[in-house]
Amino acid sequence: MSGVSGSTLDHAAIAAHIPHAGAMCLLHEVVAWDAGSIECRARSHRDPANPLRSREQLAAVHGVEYAAQAMALHGALLGGAGAPASRPGYIGAVRALELHAPRLDDIADDLTIHAERLAGDASHALYAFRLRAGERLLAEGRISVALGAAA
């Protein structure tokens, strides 16, 4: 996988491309991306102030949100340089979700989020995703998203 733009993105650049603000922007780095997929890293799962935490834990099911943010970022990057931030999308369905860990906050390694675009057009997208820590698979599945109207 290689980036269409040939560059990686840091947390600030990611936040400028997706509609998730402040602590809700969970991704920290784009490692690589191309027309069909994106790979990101995150370390926010270890942050006690992570807004998705409940009862002092971050459940593995929240890996779906990490994947959804990678998908939103991929869509924005596909728009090309100078394109506006991605417009809001709404998760329509999560299919074939397999959680291979009970929680994420106790994972010492950074998370690697890989999302592959399977289908899509201007109104929806379907991605397969894998969430890993090192070689350990934590979660995987497919997410369909309905894309909202542009602002």
N, C-alpha and C positions, 0 to 999 in steps of 0.2 A: 504494500500500500504506500502510495506517495501522495503528498499534498499537491493539489492542483496549483496552489499558489506557491508551493515550494517552501512554506514556512510553518512553524508551529505558532500556537497562540498561548498567551499566559492568561491568568485569571481575569485581569482587567479587560483584555480584548474579548474574552468569552462573554463577560458581563455586558459588553457593548453590543453583542450580537443576539442575545436571547432575552426574553421578557422577564427573567428571574432576577430580582434585585437583592442587594445586600447579602445577608447570610443564606438566603434561599438559592443563590447561585452556587451550586454544589461542586462544580467542576473546577479544576485548577490548571489544567494544561491539555492542549491538543497535541498528541504525539504525532499523528499522521492522519491524513484524510485524502480521499479521492472521490470520484463521481459516485461510487457505489457504497462507500462505508467511511466510518470515522472511528478513531481510537483516542480516548481521553484518559487522563489520570485525575484522581481525586484523593484528597486527604481529609476532607471535611467530616468523614465518618467517625473520626477520632475526637472531634471537637465537642466538648461538653455543651457548647451553646448551639449545636446543630438544631435548627428549628423543627426537624422531623423526629427528634428524640422524644420518647415517652417513658416515664418511670425509670429515668436515667439509663435508657438503652435505645439503640437504633436497630430496629428489627430488620431482618434480611429482606423482607418484602419492600422496604424502601429503596432497594436496588432498582425497582421499576422507575422511580423518580430520577435516579441517576441516569438510567438509560434514556428516559424521555427527554432529559435536558441535552444529552448527546445527540439525540435525533433532531431536536429543535436547532441546535448549533449546526448540524450537518445541513439542514435545510437552508439556513441563513448563508452558510458558506457556498452552497450551490448557486446562490443568487449572484455571486461574483463581487468583485471589489466595488465599493461604493453603494452596494445594495443596502436597504434599510435592515434593521434588526428583524429577526423572524417574527411573524405575527403569532398571536396566541393560538395554541392548539389544545384540543381536548381529547384525552385518552378515551377512545371508543370501546376498546376491548384489550384485554391481556389474555393471551392464549398460551397453552403449553408451558406455563410458568413452573419452573422447578427450582426450589430453594435447596441449596446444598449446605447451608449453614443457618443456624437459628438467628444470628444477629451479626451486625457489621461493626459496632463500636469497639469490640474487643479484638479486631483484626489489626495487627501491628503494621503490616505492609500497606502501601498506597493501593487504592483500588484502580484497576484497569477496566475501562468500559469500552466494549467494542459493539458498534451498532452497524448492521448491514441493511441497506435499503433493498427491500424485495419488490416493492411496487409503489406507485403513487402518481398523483397528478396535482393540479392546483388546489383541490379540495380535500385530499386525504393522502395518507402515507402509511405504509406497512413496513416495519423493520423487525429483524431478528436481533437479539442482543445476548451478550455474554458478559458477566461481571466476574472478574478474577482478582485475587490477591496473589501475586507471584504466579505460580503454576496451579494454585488451588482455585477451582471453579466454585463460585459462591452462589450464582443465580444465572438462569437463562430462560429465554422465552421469546414471544413475539408480541409486539404492541402495534395496534392500529390507532391512528390519530386523525381526528377531523380537524381541519385547519379553519380557523376563524377568519372573518373578514378583515382585510387590511385596515389599519387605523387611518 
